[in-house]
């Protein structure tokens, strides 16, 4: 189905579906088109959003192996795509967040560097405790220092 029908069934607008697509919140269903860069709110350099299945869509194949290219460049929505968007809408409502926040949460899960930096922030502000391995390293070094003093 086309975007207008998908938006109607989901209770949203085609514009919001396109916005979600630009954030990488929709499954890849056609060849990747160049995306507009998303500017960061703090004036940081713009970056293009990462699509989770960019490699699959670039080859014209979805993760399921089906051909996802569509004629005319218009996105077509199937039941799987509608269920994915409905889940995103449910998460946004349940946790009172916007699409950009959900997209960032996915980015934290998908990109180890981003995950490490967010964890570092959480530790510095006291929302997260240091991983247990760091605590064990501290205890190990402390024991080694004590053993060296005894010599």
SVG drawing of the C-alpha trace seen along z (x, -y; Angstrom):
<svg xmlns="http://www.w3.org/2000/svg" viewBox="-7 -26 68 40">
<polyline fill="none" stroke="black" stroke-width="0.4" points="0.0,0.0 1.1,-3.6 2.1,-6.0 -1.3,-7.7 -3.1,-4.5 -0.5,-3.4 -0.7,-6.7 -4.5,-6.5 -4.3,-2.9 -1.7,-4.0 -3.6,-7.1 -0.8,-9.5 0.2,-11.6 2.3,-10.7 4.6,-13.6 5.2,-11.9 5.9,-8.6 8.5,-10.3 10.0,-12.0 10.3,-8.6 11.9,-7.2 14.5,-10.0 15.3,-9.1 15.8,-5.4 12.7,-4.2 11.1,-2.4 12.3,0.9 14.2,0.7 11.7,1.4 13.4,-0.1 16.9,-1.0 18.5,-3.6 18.0,-7.1 20.3,-9.9 19.1,-11.2 19.1,-14.8 21.5,-15.4 20.0,-15.9 21.4,-18.9 22.2,-18.4 20.4,-20.8 23.7,-22.0 25.1,-23.2 27.3,-20.2 28.0,-19.2 25.1,-17.5 25.1,-13.8 23.1,-11.5 20.9,-9.1 21.9,-5.5 19.5,-3.0 19.7,0.3 19.3,2.3 21.2,0.1 23.3,2.9 20.3,5.0 18.4,2.2 21.4,1.2 21.4,4.7 17.7,4.6 17.1,7.3 15.4,7.1 16.7,9.1 14.0,11.7 15.6,12.0 12.6,10.6 13.0,8.0 12.2,4.6 12.6,2.4 9.5,0.6 8.6,-1.1 8.6,-4.9 10.6,-5.3 7.5,-5.4 7.7,-3.5 5.2,-0.7 4.1,0.5 3.2,4.1 1.9,5.6 5.4,6.1 6.2,2.4 2.9,1.4 3.6,3.6 7.1,2.0 5.7,-1.5 2.9,-0.6 5.4,0.7 7.4,-2.5 4.2,-4.5 3.4,-2.3 6.9,-2.8 6.7,-6.6 3.4,-6.7 4.3,-4.4 7.6,-6.2 6.4,-9.7 9.2,-10.2 9.4,-11.6 10.6,-9.8 14.0,-11.5 14.5,-10.2 13.5,-6.7 15.9,-6.9 18.7,-7.9 17.9,-5.0 18.3,-2.6 21.5,-4.3 22.9,-3.7 22.0,0.0 23.4,0.3 26.7,-1.7 29.2,-0.6 31.0,-3.9 27.8,-5.9 26.9,-3.3 30.2,-3.7 30.0,-7.5 26.4,-7.5 27.5,-5.0 30.4,-7.3 28.0,-10.2 25.7,-8.0 28.6,-7.1 29.8,-10.7 26.4,-12.0 25.7,-9.0 22.8,-7.5 24.9,-4.3 27.4,-2.5 30.8,-1.5 30.8,1.9 31.9,4.7 35.1,5.4 36.4,1.9 35.7,2.5 37.6,5.8 40.5,4.1 40.6,1.5 40.6,4.3 43.3,6.2 45.6,3.2 45.0,2.4 46.1,5.9 49.2,5.7 50.2,2.5 49.8,4.0 51.9,7.0 54.7,4.8 54.8,2.9 55.3,6.1 58.6,6.9"/>
</svg>
